Amino acid sequence: MLRLTDFIIDCPDAMKLAAFYSEVTGLPVKDGSNEHWAGIQLGDIELAFTPVEDYRPPQWPGSEHPKQFHLDFEVDDIEAEQRRVLALGATLHRDITDPDGYGFRVYTDPTGHPFCLCRNKGVTWTEQGPVWPQRNQ
C-alpha cells in the first residue's frame, strides 16, 4: 500500500515559508520545526518546507525556471481571502473568475511558488469545511 505522507517544498528559508503557509491555512507550524525542516499538518499529509542551497524560484508562467507544483485552496469568500493572502506577502498574477465570483485566481507565495484560491460552483461550506457536489459516475 502506498500512502502520501509529505508534500515538500524547496525554499530559501524553511521557517519563513512555513510561517506564511501557517497564516494562509490557519494551521500551526508543527512543534520541532526548525531551519532545516518545517511542517504544517494537513490531515494525514504534512506540508513540509526544506531549504536548498542556491534556491532559484520558479518564474510562473515562464519556462526558464518552471513551476514544480502548485497548491489549490478552495475558499468560501475569494475577495476576503485575496485581501488576506496579499497582506501576507502573496502576489496576484491572474484572475479567472466569472462575474458571480466563481473560478480561480493565481498567486505566487513570497518565494515564487504558484498557488490558487478557488471558488467552485456547487460547493457548500459547513463547520467541517467544503462539501463537494455529487458527480455523475
C-alpha positions in Angstrom: 0.0 0.0 0.0 1.3 3.4 -0.9 0.3 6.5 1.0 1.3 10.1 0.5 2.7 11.4 3.8 4.5 14.6 2.9 4.4 17.3 0.3 7.8 19.0 0.4 8.5 22.5 -0.9 12.1 23.7 -1.6 12.7 27.2 -0.4 15.5 29.6 0.8 14.1 29.7 4.4 12.0 26.9 5.8 10.7 28.6 8.9 9.7 31.8 7.0 7.8 29.9 4.3 6.2 27.7 6.9 5.0 30.8 8.7 3.5 32.1 5.5 1.5 28.9 4.8 0.6 28.7 8.5 -1.2 32.0 8.2 -2.7 31.0 4.8 -4.1 27.7 6.1 -4.8 28.8 9.7 -2.9 25.8 11.0 0.2 25.9 13.3 3.7 25.2 12.3 4.5 21.8 13.8 6.4 21.6 17.1 10.0 20.6 16.4 10.2 22.6 13.2 13.5 24.3 12.6 15.6 25.9 9.9 16.3 22.5 8.3 12.7 21.1 8.2 9.5 22.9 9.0 6.0 21.4 8.6 2.3 22.0 8.8 0.0 19.0 9.4 -2.9 18.9 6.9 -4.9 15.9 8.0 -2.8 12.8 7.0 -0.4 14.9 4.9 2.3 17.2 6.1 3.1 20.2 4.1 6.8 20.5 4.6 9.5 23.1 3.8 13.2 22.5 3.4 15.9 24.9 2.5 18.1 24.3 -0.6 21.4 26.0 -1.4 21.3 28.4 -4.4 17.5 28.3 -4.5 16.1 29.6 -7.8 12.4 30.5 -7.6 10.0 29.3 -10.3 9.1 32.1 -12.8 5.5 31.3 -13.5 4.2 31.2 -16.2 7.6 31.2 -17.9 9.6 28.1 -18.6 13.2 29.2 -17.8 12.6 28.2 -14.2 9.3 26.4 -14.4 6.9 25.7 -11.5 7.4 22.3 -9.9 4.0 22.2 -8.2 1.1 24.4 -7.3 -1.5 24.3 -4.5 -5.2 24.9 -4.8 -7.2 26.2 -1.8 -11.0 26.1 -2.0 -12.4 29.2 -0.3 -15.9 30.4 0.6 -15.1 34.1 0.1 -12.5 34.7 -2.6 -12.4 38.5 -2.0 -11.7 38.3 1.7 -9.1 35.5 1.2 -7.4 37.5 -1.5 -7.0 40.5 0.8 -5.6 38.2 3.5 -3.0 36.4 1.3 -1.9 39.7 -0.4 -1.4 41.2 3.1 0.7 38.1 4.0 3.0 38.7 1.0 1.4 36.8 -1.9 1.3 38.4 -5.4 -1.7 38.1 -7.7 -0.9 37.0 -11.2 -4.1 36.0 -12.9 -7.8 36.3 -12.2 -10.0 33.8 -13.9 -13.3 34.3 -12.1 -16.7 35.0 -13.6 -19.0 37.9 -12.8 -20.5 35.8 -10.0 -17.1 35.3 -8.4 -16.7 31.6 -9.3 -13.4 30.3 -10.8 -9.9 30.8 -9.5 -7.1 33.3 -9.1 -3.4 32.5 -9.4 -0.9 33.9 -6.9 2.7 33.3 -6.0 4.0 32.9 -2.4 6.9 35.1 -1.2 9.4 32.7 -2.7 7.7 32.4 -6.1 5.7 29.2 -5.9 2.3 29.5 -7.5 -0.9 28.7 -5.7 -4.6 29.3 -6.4 -7.6 30.4 -4.5 -10.6 28.6 -6.0 -14.3 29.1 -5.6 -16.2 26.3 -7.4 -19.9 26.4 -8.1 -21.9 23.9 -6.1 -19.6 23.7 -3.1 -21.2 24.4 0.2 -19.4 25.2 3.4 -20.0 23.5 6.7 -18.3 23.7 10.1 -16.1 20.8 8.8 -15.1 22.6 5.6 -16.2 22.4 2.0 -18.7 19.8 0.8 -18.3 19.0 -2.9 -21.4 18.4 -5.1 -22.1 14.7 -6.1 -20.7 14.0 -9.6 -22.3 11.6 -12.0 -20.2 8.5 -12.3 
